[in-house]
Amino acid sequence: MDDVKIGEILAPAGPDEESRREESVRRRFWRTARKAVRQVPFMEELVAAYFCALDRNTPARVRGILLAALFYFVMPFDTIPDFLAVLGFTDDVAVLAAAIGAVRSHITPAHRLAARRALEDDTR
């Protein structure tokens, strides 16, 4: 997936669109994450990014980038539909890696701890 396409996906959105994205991410994240757990090599970092995106103390620009990437992740039909075996989450991984890389310094130890705990609870 090229940088231009990723840049388009991560572009800033207006307040209404950002609210819509946040609602979709809240509703669909865990179900999608369970499906993708074997295909996303940085699942703990992804879950930490989820907690960072929902944290009201995270700067608005960072929240916007993460919500855009997470929204792309939870949508079932994107560049490569997620239901396709092996390839399904390939484009999502590229978008997520770019977003997380761009805002990594804003993902705090508290977000990472919450991710670790959530993943431990989910595997029980």
N, C-alpha and C positions, 0 to 999 in steps of 0.2 A: 504494500500500500504506500503510495507516494506522499511526500510531505504536504503537497498542495491539498490533497483530499483530507488529510488529517487536520490541517489548518482550518479547512472549511467546517469540519465537524466540531472543532474546539472553539470556533469563533464565538464572541460574546453574543448573548441573547438579551432581549428585553425582559423586564420584570415578569410579565405574564407568561412568557415562554419558559423562563427559569422556574417559575412556580409549577408549571405543568411538568417540566422535567423532574423536579424534585419529587413531586407526587408519584410519578411513574417509577422513579428509582426506589422510593420507599416501598411501594407496593410489590415490585418485581425482583428486587435485588437478590434476596436470599434464595428464591426458587431458581433463578438463573445461575447464581454462584454454585449451587449444588450440582447443576448439570455440567458446569464448566470446570469443576475442581481438578480434574485430571488433565485438562488442556491449558490451564493458566499456570505457568511455572512460578508465579509470584503471588499466589492467592493471599497470603498473609498481608502483603503490601497492598493488594487490591482492597481487602476488607478494611485496612487502616485508612485507605483513601476514602472509602465509603463513610467511615466515621468522621473523617476530616471534612468531607463535603457537607455533612449534616450538622456540623458544629457551628453555631452562630458566632463564635469567636474567630473563626477562620475568615480572612479577608475576602470581600465579595468577589474579586477577580479570581482568586484561587478556587472559591466555591463554584464559580461559574465554569471554570475549566474542568473541574472534577465532575460536576453534574452533567456537563455535556458528554464527557467520556463515559460516565456510568449510564447515562440515558442510551447512548449508542449500544452499550453492552447489554442492557436489559431488553432492547427492542428485538423481537424475534426475526424481523426481516431487515437486513442491512446489506452491505455490499456482498457478503457471502452469508447466506441464511444459516443460522445457528443449527438447524436440524440436519445439515449435511455432515455426515460422519467425517472425522479427522480434520477437515478444513473449516468446519463451522465457526469456530471461535478465533481463527487465525487473524482476521481483520480486527476483531475486537481487541485482541492482545496487542496489536500494533498501536491502536488508538489509546488504549489504557497505558501502555508503556510510555508513550509520548507525553501524555497528560501527567502521569505520576512523576516522570523525569523532570518536567517543567516546574513542578510545585513541591518536589520532595522535601524541601526545607520547612514547609508548613505542616507536614505530617509529624505530629508530636509523639513523644514517648507515650502519652496517655492514649492517643489514637491507636498506636501499635499494641499497647497492653489490652485495650478493648477488643482489638482484632484477635489477638491470641486467645483471649478468654472466650470470645464468640465461637471461634473455630474449635476449641476444645469442647465446649458445650455441645456443639453441633455434631461432633463425632461420637458422642456417647449414646 
